[in-house]
Amino acid sequence: MALNNILRRLDLTSLQLFLAIHEEGSLTRAAEREAIAVSAASKRLADMERALGVALMVRAARGMTLTPAGESLLTHARRILQSVDKIGQELAEHAQGLRGYVRMVANLSAIVEFLPEDLRAFLNLHEQIRLDLEERPSGDVVKGVEDGFAEIGICSGDTDTRDLHSHLYRRDRIVLVMRHDHALAGRGRVPFADTLDFDHVGLHADSSINKRTHLASRASGRPLKTRIHVPGFDAVCRMAQVGMGLGVIPHEVFTAIGQPLGLVAVEIDEPWAERELRIVVREEKGLSPVTRALLAHLGAAEERSRLTKAR
């Protein structure tokens, strides 16, 4: 395949359109998003496929889906477009001081527990920086950074981070939350096995907390009696408040959400209840100055917190 043919056909506009088709799942919606005619979008996609000699998309009943070749191009397209974005960011940074844009992905625990204060402190220092933060389960955080969707990710410490660079972000502790009249409410600490006689309110299946509780129940040789699954910590607390069962959430989340609802927290007497949140990035020398500044700020958050509590 001639290099000049690839360069002529794989222009940035076509790559941006290809990415939009994948994200929208529809040629029509992608064309609207990119402000071009549907016929022009269809021609650009056909030209790309002709130049590369492979089919990139399949039209299915539910919209446009990627072929295996399209999956391969998707990873490269994201990285190319991200690199172009960084060019503009870094030139602006040189001209106007530290400015730019950072896309992050993080698990629910990090977003609810620590990131609001940590990001607010960072933006107080760098007012011209814009952040885009998306919530994903820890495994998808790693994939998002690997694929170039985001520059920085934060995931549970027991997540397989594969070839990414990993740094400590924060330490947290998982606790049980319940109504004040629950049978376990008067206990200071309880082994997790003691909770298996009671109903639980579970998080979504991909959450690291959900996986830890199921592993613990299997290790005890008893099933976890999950009465209902909910999408977030606020829903866990509300369900616990009305007596649907025990919730398992980080202590900082209990302080922010559970305590105002009148819930009680009881510590889980298990090693897995103490955990780390980790920052993941690709090769650090490839990060923009803005991203490196945010990485340094988040990487020092646990130490800042420790020193604050020691005062």
N, C-alpha and C positions, 0 to 999 in steps of 0.2 A: 504494500500500500504506500503510494507516494506521500512523502511528508508534506509537500506543498499542497497536495489535495486535501489532506487532513486539516491543515492550517486554514485553508480557504473555506472549508465546510464547517469546521468546529469553531465558529466565531462565538464570542461571548454572549451575544443575543440569543443564539440557538441553544447554547448550554443553559442559559437562564430559563428559556422556554421549556427545555427538556425537564429541568428541575420543577418548574411550575406544573407541568402535566403530571409528574409523579405525585407531587404534594396535593394537587387538587383532585386527581383521579379522573379528570375530564379535560378533553381538548378544548371544549367551549369555555369552561371556567378558567382554564389556564390562559386562553387568548384574551379573555376579559381582564384578567389580572395583569397581563403584560401589555394591555392596550394595543393589540394588533387584531386584524381580521382573522376569523377562524380559518378561512381558506389559506391565508398567508402562514398561519401557524402549522396547518397540515402540510403545506409545501416544505416548510423548514424542517419538520420532522422527517419527511420523506427524503429530502436532500441529505440529511445526516445519515440516515440508514443506507442510502445509496453510496455515499462516500466511504462509509465504514464497512460496507458489504455484509451487514448483519441487521436483523430486526431488533429494534430496541423496545418497542411497545406492542402489546396485544390488546385489541379491542374486545372486551368481555362484556357480559350483561351488566355488570356493576360499574363499568367504566374502563379506563385505560390502566393496564398493569404492566410491570416490567418483565421483560424476558431475562434470562441469565446474563446475556450480553448487556442489557440495560442496567442490571444491578451493578455490573462492573463499571460501566460508564458513570453511574450515579456517584460512586465514591470519588472518582477523579473530578467530576464536574463540581462537586461541592468544594473540593480542595482548591481547584482553579479559581472559582468565583470568590472563595474566601481570601485567596492570595491577592486577587485584584482589589478586593475591599481593603485589605491591609496596606496595599500601596498607597491608596488615598488617605487612609488613616495616618500612616507614618509621615507622609509628606506634610499633612496638616499639623501633625505634632511638631515637626521641625520648624514650621513657619509660625505657629501660634502657641507654642507651649504644649503641655500634655493634654491632648484631646483624643477622642476616639470612641470606639464602640466595641463592647465585648459581649459575646453570646455565651451564656452559661446554662448548664443543665444540673439539677440537683435532686436528691430524693426528698420526700416529704418532710422527714425529720429535720434536715438541715434548713429547709425553707421556713418551717414554723418555729424551730428552736432558736437558731443563731443568726441566720443570714440577714434578717431585717436590721438588727443593730449593727452588724459588721459592715454591711453594704452602705448603711447610712453614714457611718463614720468615714468610710472610704470616699464617698461622694462629697462629704463635707470638705475633704482635702483636695478633691479633683472635681470641681463643679462642671467642667465641660465634658466629662465622660458620660456616655450613655450605656446602660446595661439592658440586656434582654435575658430574662431568667425563665426557664421552663421546668416544670416538675415532671420527673420520670422515675420509675423504679430503679434501684441501684444498678441492676444488670444493664438496663437501657441507658443509664448515664454513661457507662463505659463504652457502649456501642456508639452513642452519640458523639463522644470525643474521638473515638477511633475513626469514625466516618467523616469527621470534619464538620459535623453539624454545629458543634460548640468548641470553644477554645478551652474552657475550664469546666470540670465536672466535680460534683461532690457526692460520694456514695458511702454506703456502710463499709466498715473496715473489713468485714469478712467476704466482700465481693471479690471475685477473680478479676483483677485489673489488667491481666495479660501483659502486653508490652508497654503499657503506659507508665509514665513517671508518677509516683504516688508520694504524697506528703500528708502528715497529720494535720487535720483541720481542728477538730474538737473531740472531746470525750463526753459521753453522756451516759445516763443510767435509765434503764427501763423499769417501770413500776406498774403495779396493778392499780386500777381506779374502780371505785364502786360507790354505791349509796352508803350513807352513814349507818343504815340499819342492816347492812349485809352481814352474814355470819362471820366473814373474815375481817370486818372493819376494825375490830379491836386488836388485831395482831400487828406487831411491829415489823416482822419479816416472816415470809412464808416460803417454803419450798414449792416449786411450781407444781409438783405432784399433788399438793393439797388443794389446788384450784380445780382439779379435773373432775371433782364431784359437782361442780357448778357450771351453769351456762356461761359462755363467753361471747363477746361481741368482737368479730374478727375484721381486720383490715383486708383490702383486696389481695388476691392470691399472690401477686408479684412483689408485695412489700417484704422487706427483710425481716420486719418484726413478725409478720405472719409465718414466714418460713422458720424462724427461730422457735416460735411456740409449737408448731407442728413437729419439729424435730425433737423438742423436749418431751412432748406427749408420747411420741413413738418410743423414745428412750425409756419412758416409764412403763411402757407396755399397756397404755390405756388411751382411749380415743379422746380427742379434744371436742368437747360438746359446743360447737359453734352454732349459736342460735340464729345469727344474722351476720352477713358481711356488709361492710359499709366502705365508702371511698376515702374517708379522711378522718383525722383525729377529732375534729369538732363533732362529727357524726358519732364516733365512738363514745365521746363524753355524753352526748345527748341521750344515746341509747342506754348507757349505764345509768344516767340520771332517772330514767323512767323504769328502771328495774329489769332491762332486757338481759343483763349479764355483766360479767367482769370485762373491763377493758385493759389492754396492755399497751401503754404509750410511754414515751420519754418523760422524765420528771419535769423538764422545762416546759413541756406541753401541758402537763398537769397544772403547773403554776399559772400558765397563761390562760388556759381554757377550762380545765376541770375544777380547779379550786373556786373560781367565781360561780360555778354551777352547784356548789355545795357538795362536791364529791370528796371522797377520802382516798388518799394514796397509801399503799402498803408496799414495802420493798419486796422484791423477788430474791430469795436466797439462792441464787444460782450464778456461776461465773459468767454465763452468757448475758446476764442482765447488765453487765458493764461492757461498753463497746466504744469503738472509735468511729468517727466520721473522717473520711480521707478525701483529699483533693487529688484529682487526676488530670494530667495534661499530656499532650504529645511531647515530642522533643522540645526542651525548654529554649534552646537557642533559636528555634524558629518562631517563638512567640513575639508579638509586637510589644513595644515599650509599655503600652497601656495594659496589656494582658500580664506582662511581667510585674508591673506595679501592683495589680490586683492580686496576683499569686503571692507576692511577698506579704501583702497586707493580710490576706486570709491565713497564710502559713504562720503568722505570728499571733493569731487570735487567741489560741489556747494559752500561750504564755502571758499575754496581756490580761486575760481573765484570771489566771492564777495569781498574778501580782496584785490585781485589784482586790481579790478576795483576801489576800494576806495582809492588806493594810488595816 
